[in-house]
Amino acid sequence: MSESLAETIQKTLAPLATPDVRELKVLVASLQERIEQPFDPRGENSGSQFESRMAAFREFTTQSKLASARILASINERVAVLEARQ
């Protein structure tokens, strides 16, 4: 039974990406909770509400970039190993 290169790569990368994808799902859920809170632009706390939401968005953006970088680093490492085997 011969596996295609795509199947081999998929089997190699799946365990690496799964934990990071779960982490991103948690971050997205957290961001959604913060964004879905009622927002009254005329309220006395509207400035602080806006800043809080922007901070949450910046945190999410940073965390997602870090998770993406970890995933890509793992993929690059695995690809290098596969290339070395050929």
DRENBA-11190 format. One record per residue (C-alpha): x, y, z; residue in one letter. Coordinates in nm, 3 decimals. Layout:
DRENMAR        xx        yy        zz   residuo
DRENMAR         X         Y         Z         A
...
//
This chain:
DRENMAR        xx        yy        zz   residuo
DRENMAR     0.000     0.000     0.000         M
DRENMAR     0.154     0.317    -0.121         S
DRENMAR     0.052     0.644     0.039         E
DRENMAR     0.044     0.958    -0.164         S
DRENMAR     0.263     1.246    -0.056         L
DRENMAR    -0.046     1.448     0.037         A
DRENMAR    -0.170     1.171     0.268         E
DRENMAR     0.172     1.143     0.432         T
DRENMAR     0.191     1.518     0.489         I
DRENMAR    -0.165     1.527     0.623         Q
DRENMAR    -0.095     1.245     0.871         K
DRENMAR     0.227     1.414     0.981         T
DRENMAR     0.078     1.761     1.030         L
DRENMAR    -0.262     1.676     1.177         A
DRENMAR    -0.136     1.610     1.533         P
DRENMAR     0.062     1.934     1.529         L
DRENMAR    -0.216     2.167     1.420         A
DRENMAR    -0.500     2.025     1.632         T
DRENMAR    -0.395     2.171     1.972         P
DRENMAR    -0.332     2.515     1.821         D
DRENMAR    -0.667     2.510     1.641         V
DRENMAR    -0.840     2.432     1.972         R
DRENMAR    -0.654     2.721     2.133         E
DRENMAR    -0.769     2.956     1.857         L
DRENMAR    -1.129     2.840     1.900         K
DRENMAR    -1.109     2.930     2.270         V
DRENMAR    -0.969     3.273     2.184         L
DRENMAR    -1.243     3.334     1.929         V
DRENMAR    -1.512     3.235     2.180         A
DRENMAR    -1.363     3.471     2.437         S
DRENMAR    -1.353     3.756     2.188         L
DRENMAR    -1.712     3.690     2.082         Q
DRENMAR    -1.829     3.706     2.443         E
DRENMAR    -1.662     4.043     2.491         R
DRENMAR    -1.796     4.184     2.165         I
DRENMAR    -2.152     4.060     2.215         E
DRENMAR    -2.194     4.247     2.542         Q
DRENMAR    -2.442     4.533     2.503         P
DRENMAR    -2.281     4.857     2.393         F
DRENMAR    -2.442     5.196     2.448         D
DRENMAR    -2.249     5.465     2.257         P
DRENMAR    -2.432     5.739     2.451         R
DRENMAR    -2.362     5.587     2.792         G
DRENMAR    -2.118     5.736     3.035         E
DRENMAR    -1.887     5.435     3.004         N
DRENMAR    -1.888     5.419     2.624         S
DRENMAR    -1.524     5.525     2.597         G
DRENMAR    -1.406     5.259     2.839         S
DRENMAR    -1.630     4.997     2.675         Q
DRENMAR    -1.481     5.079     2.337         F
DRENMAR    -1.126     5.067     2.473         E
DRENMAR    -1.198     4.735     2.644         S
DRENMAR    -1.323     4.585     2.319         R
DRENMAR    -1.029     4.720     2.123         M
DRENMAR    -0.790     4.575     2.380         A
DRENMAR    -0.965     4.238     2.350         A
DRENMAR    -0.937     4.254     1.973         F
DRENMAR    -0.566     4.345     1.990         R
DRENMAR    -0.505     4.059     2.234         E
DRENMAR    -0.688     3.816     2.007         F
DRENMAR    -0.493     3.937     1.704         T
DRENMAR    -0.162     3.893     1.883         T
DRENMAR    -0.254     3.549     2.016         Q
DRENMAR    -0.373     3.430     1.675         S
DRENMAR    -0.051     3.552     1.511         K
DRENMAR     0.154     3.365     1.771         L
DRENMAR    -0.049     3.048     1.724         A
DRENMAR    -0.012     3.076     1.346         S
DRENMAR     0.362     3.122     1.382         A
DRENMAR     0.383     2.809     1.600         R
DRENMAR     0.184     2.609     1.347         I
DRENMAR     0.400     2.729     1.059         L
DRENMAR     0.720     2.655     1.249         A
DRENMAR     0.602     2.302     1.318         S
DRENMAR     0.504     2.256     0.955         I
DRENMAR     0.838     2.387     0.833         N
DRENMAR     1.019     2.153     1.069         E
DRENMAR     0.819     1.851     0.952         R
DRENMAR     0.865     1.943     0.586         V
DRENMAR     1.241     1.969     0.640         A
DRENMAR     1.241     1.620     0.793         V
DRENMAR     1.037     1.481     0.502         L
DRENMAR     1.268     1.648     0.249         E
DRENMAR     1.574     1.508     0.426         A
DRENMAR     1.432     1.156     0.396         R
DRENMAR     1.401     1.182     0.018         Q
//
